[in-house]
Every structure is written in C-alpha cells, then in structure tokens.
Amino acid sequence: PGPFDAFPMVAQYFDELWPAFLVSLYRVVVAMLIGTVLAIPLGLACGRSPRADAVFAPILYFLYPLPKVVLLPVLIVLLGLADAPKIVLIAITVFFQVLVTVRDASKSVPEQSILSMRSLGASRLDIYRHAIVPATLPELFTALRISSGTAVAILFFAEGIAGSTGLGYFIVNAWALLAYPKMFAGIIAMALLGVILYELFDVAERR
C-alpha cells in the first residue's frame, strides 16, 4: 500500500496494535529509566573525579564501541524469552550513551564556577546541585532524545528476533505472512512510539 493507504490500516488493526503498543511502551520506558538512573551518578562521578575516571574510563572505552545487540543471545540464555532480556538490552544501550554524555558534560563545567561557589562556603552537595547538574542537563536531554530512537530500534530487533509480543513481533509476523497492510500499520505504530518518547523529553527539558 502507498502512504495514504497505509495510515487507515492503523485503525483497521487497532484491536491488535494497541496491546502490542502498550507492551513495547512498557519495555522501552522501563529500560530507559533503569539505564538513565544508573548512568547519571556514575557519569557525574567520572567527570568530576580523576580517580574514578581512571578506574572506569578503560572499561568504558572497551565496552562503549561494542554493538549491544550482539548481547541478545547471551541475555536470552540467561534471562529467557520474557520481558527481561529485552529490557536489559535496551537499558545497557541507553546506559552507555547517557554515561558518556554526562561524563563529558560534567568534566567541561568551568572550574571558575566551582571555585567561586567554594569561596562562598558551598558544600560538595551544593556544588553538584547548583552548578554541575544544571550545567549537564542540556547535554543529558540531547542524549536521551538520541537514545530514545536507538532504544526503539533495539526494541524492534529484540522483539522481532526473540519475542511473541510487542510491535517488533507484530511487524515481523505480518511480514512473514505477507500481510503488508498489517506490517505497515505496525511500522506506523512503532514510529508513533518513537515520536511520543521524543516529545516527552522535549516537554521535560522545557519544564
């Protein structure tokens, strides 16, 4: 079907798409939350502490270029075929993207800002709260927006290869059955999932 014929297919297959959409949304949101929560404090520590950076930087440089999708077979063996391997795979991907960004952003905070706060009697917690964290927020939200697209791509791969639920499975199953209108409906729904995540980060950044 052409583009104008494909969009009505979303309404036609809505009863099948909606549960798959919710499953995929749950997986990607939980995974991004886990990856981000773990990455931010470690990224701040590596960026502001040369000792911590000396410990974690070699590990980071070794693991960051590794395509995380190659870990899917290992995660399936360890965690089975349910939600866990898909969530962990996306969380690992998001973790490294956010970690690298936050580390570099916190490292680039001007030292004059830190020294001026110390001269006014600010504690370490005050410096992080009022200088370092606000300075890293723009780069953090940029990383999260980029990560949201990567997360949806990883989700499609994981659900299509090792799943029986979610939009990835919906698309791959329709493709295998040569049900192309149904396949395009799934693709549009997955694109909508990516748009929703991207816009949520935009709203959060403005707030």
N, C-alpha and C positions, 0 to 999 in steps of 0.2 A: 504493500500500500504506500501511496505518497504521503507527504507530511500532513496534508489536510484530511486525509482519510484515516490517518493513524490516531489522531487525538481523540476522536469519538470512541475509539476502542477502549480507552481508559474507563469510560462509563459502562461500556458493554461488559467488561470483565471486572467490574468494581468489586463484586462479591468475592472473587478470588484474590484480587490485588490487595484489598485492604488488610486482611490478616497477614499477608506476606510483607506488606509495607510496615506494619507495626512491629513485626519480628525483627526486620532489618534495622528499623529505627532504634529499637531497644539495644540491639547488639552494638551498633556504632556509637550511640550516646554513652553507654556504659564503658566501652573500650576507650573512648576519647577522655572520659572523666578519669579513669584509672591512670592512663598514660600521662595525662597532664598533671594530676595531683602528685604523682611520683617524680616527674621530671622537673617541676619548678624549684622545689627546695634544693635538689641536687645541682641544678644549673646555677642557682644563686651561690651555692657554696663553692662550686668550681670556679665561678667567675670572680669571686671576691677573696678566695683563699688560695694562694700559690701552692700550699702544701696539699690541699685537697685536689687541686688541678693536676699536680704532679702524679698523684695516685690514679686518678680516673681518666686523665687525658689519653694515655696509651691504650687503655681498654676502649675508650670512645672512638679513637682513630681506627682501631682494628674492626670494631663491630658496626660503626655507622655506615660504611660503604656496602656492607653485606645486604643483598636484596632480601628483605624479611620474608617474602613469600616462600622462599626455599625452606623455611622452618615449618611450613604447614604439615608435611608428612610426619615430622617429629612430634608436633603438638597433637596430631590425630592419634598417634600411637600412645602418647602419654595421657591424653585427656578424653579420648573417644570422639564421637561424631556429633555431640550435642552443641550447645552454645559456647562452651568453654574454649575450645581451640580457636574459634573464630574471634572471640572477644580478646583472647590473649595475643593473637597475631596482630590485630589492629592496635591494641594497646602498646605492643612493642614498637611498632612503626611510629605511632604518634609520640611515644616516649622519647625516641632518639631525635626526632625533628624538633620537638619543643626544647629538649635538653640543650642541643647545640645552639639554638637561637637565644635562649635565656642566658646561657653561659657567656656567649659573646656580647650580648647586650649589657649584662651586669658588669662585665670586665671593662666596657667602654665608658662607664659613668665617670665624669671628670673628677679627678682626685681633689680638686679645689672645693667641690661641693661637699665632699666628705670631711675635709679639714675644717671648713667653715662651720659645719654642724658640730664637730668635736670641740671647737673653740667655744661654742655656746653651751657646752655641757651635755650634748646629746649622747644617749647610750647607744650600744650596738643595735638594739632593737629599734630605737628611734631612727637611726640611720637607714636601716633596711626599710622601715615603714614609710618614711617621708622622702627618701632620696632614691634608693636603689630600686625598690619595687615599682614606684611610679615611672622611673626612667626606662624600665624594661617593658612596661605594658604595651606600647605601640608595636614593638617587635614581637611580643608574645601573641598579640591578636593576629598579626600577619602570619605567624607560624601556624596558629590554629586554623585560619582560613585555608591555608595551603594544605594543612594536614587533613581537613575535612574532605577535600577532594581525593587525597590519597587514601583516606580511610574507606570511602565509598568504593574506590577501585579495588582495594584489598578485600572488602566485604563481598563484592561480586565474585571475585576469584575464589574465595573460601567457600561461599555458599554454592557456587556452581560446581566446584570440584568435590566437595565433601559436605553435602547438605541435602536435606529433603524439605526444607522450609526456607522462607525468605525470598526476596526479589531476585537474587542471583540464581537460585534454583528455579524460580518461576520462568526466568528468561531462557536459561539453558534447556529446560524441559520443553518449553514451547518451540525452541529452535530445533531440538531433536525430533519433535513431532511434525516439523514443517508447518507449524501453526504461526505463520509470520505476523498476522494481525495481533495475535496474543503476545508474541515476542516483542513487538513494537510498543504495546501497552505497558509491558514490564519495563522496557528501556525508558519510556517517558516517566514512569513512576520512580525509577531509580534516579533519573535526572532531577525530579522534583525533590527527592530526599536530599540530594546534594545542595540544591538551591536553599532549602529550608535551613540546613545547618549553616551555610554560608551567611545567610541573612541574620540568623540568630547571633552569630559572632559580631556582625556589623552593629546590631542593636545593642549588644552588651558593651562593645567598645565605645559607642556614643554615650551610654549611661555612665 
